[in-house]
Amino acid sequence: MTDIATFSGFGLGLRRDHYRDFLAGDVAVDFVEVIAENFMVDGGRPLRVLEQVRAKLPVILHGVSLSVGSANGLDSDHLVRLKALVDRIEPLWVSDHLCWTRTSAHNSHDLLPKPLTRAAMNVVCANIDRAQDALGRAMLFENPSSYLTFPDDEMTEWEFLAEMSRKTGCYLLLDINNIYVSACNHGFDPEAYLSGIPADRVRQVHLAGHTPGEIVIDTHDRPVCDAVWNLYGSAVGQLGEVAVMIERDDAIPPLPDLLAELDRARTIAATTRVEMAL
């Protein structure tokens, strides 16, 4: 199984609204990320665009329906199509989420939560092992945003992620906004979450916006808020070389607006590291 090297850079999600910008010339990013399922096809314009962008920049394939939390196991056809895309694009790495999305007969197209139990750990790790064996490489898995907890939970989410990565050899995609959203919804300390994550297993960071309210919803439809920026600053102080990305999936603004947010991420990272060196 191919391991994952560190990669330090700042990138954006490649969305249809900005295809023309990326094809027209150089964009000030170090990589792009795409939703893998949107490109798991035999042809079409999006795949052609992705191949053209891949000729210029590293690409990360980010999945949303591998469903490693599914008690029914992984979908074999999904794995075959994902492997074909991996072989075609040769991505920097492949990621997905700690969640389940489907039963044997239904795909919810939503990132549904898992109970944080030993039994769930066994299911998740078996599915991750199968996925990594099929792809011939280690994967990254993202912490989800959550809106409920289970009465049978036996550990915290950060403890679950730490043990999951140790057992399977997978790496972690740390979504800072998701930590903040879940902390607001469940009342835990987001700094404790950061401290509990094995920093040496983190290879990527996501930054995104959310919808505030009595229940905070991870919507990816607005700029990163100050509280998430502050939490990102804390994360930079604990993590090593990672890829950092602004994630926007709805109400997508002009590219310069996202690049300005990415510049803010660069500035926070540089300032934090200077302060740590003093």
Residue, then its C-alpha position, 0 to 999 in steps of 0.5 A: m500500500t502506497d503511503i502518503a507524503t507530506f504536502s504543504g500548500f494552499g488550494l481550492g475546490l475546483r467547481r464548475d463556476h470556475y472552470r473557465d478561470f482555471l483553463a484560461g491561465d495560472v490561478a494562485v493555488d498549489f492544488v485543487e480538490v474535486i468531488a470524486e463522484n462527479f468524475m467517476v464516469d467514462g467521459g464528458r466535459p467535466l472529466r476533460v476539464l479535470e484532466q487539463v487542470r491536472a496537467k497543471l496542478p496536483v489534484i485531490l479526489h474527495g469522496v462523499s459516498l464511500s460509506v465506510g461506516s456501513a454495516n453492509g460493507l463497501d459497494s464493489d462497483h463504487l470501488v471499481r469506478l473510484k479505482a479507475l478514476v485514481d488510475r486516470i488522474e493520479p491524484l495527490w491523494v484520495s479522501d472520504h468521510l467518517c460516516w455512512t451514506r447508504t444501506s444495501a438498497h438506498n443511498s441517502h446522499d448525506l453524511l450520516p453519523k456513526p455511534l462512537t463504539r468499539a463495534a462501530m470501530n470494527v466495521v469502519c476499520a474493516n471497510i477502510d482496510r478494504a478500500q485502501d487495499a483496493l486502491g493500493r494506497a493509504m487514504l485520508f478520512e475527514n471528521p464529520s459535522s454532527y447534530l446528534t450523539f448516541p447514548d451508547d457512545e464509548m469514546t470521543e470523536w477525536e479518540f475514535l479518529a486517533e484509534m481508527s488511523r492507528k489501526t488502519g494506517c489511514y491519514l486524517l483530513l481535519d475539517i476545522n469548520n466541522i470541529y467548530v460546528s460539532a463543538c457548538n452543537h454538543g458543547f465540547d471544547p474545540e481546543a480539546y478536540l485539536s489536542g486529541i488528534p494525532a498531529d502526525r496523521v493529519r495531511q490536509v485541512h478544510l476551512a469552510g463556512h456554516t449557518p449559525g442558529e440554535i443548531v449550527i449547520d455545516t452548509h459551505d455557502r458563506p465565508v469562513c467566520d472569525a471563530v473558525w479562523n481562530l481555531y485554524g490558528s490554533a491548529v497551525g500551531q499543532l500540525g506539521e506540513v499540511a495542505v490547506m483548502i477553502e471549501r465552498d459548495d453553494a452560493i459560490p462567489p467569484l474566484p477572487d473572493l475565494l483567493a482572498e480567503l486563501d490568502r488569509a489562510r496563508t497569512i495566519a499560517a505564516t504569522t503563527r509559525v513566526e510567533m512560534a519561532l520567537 
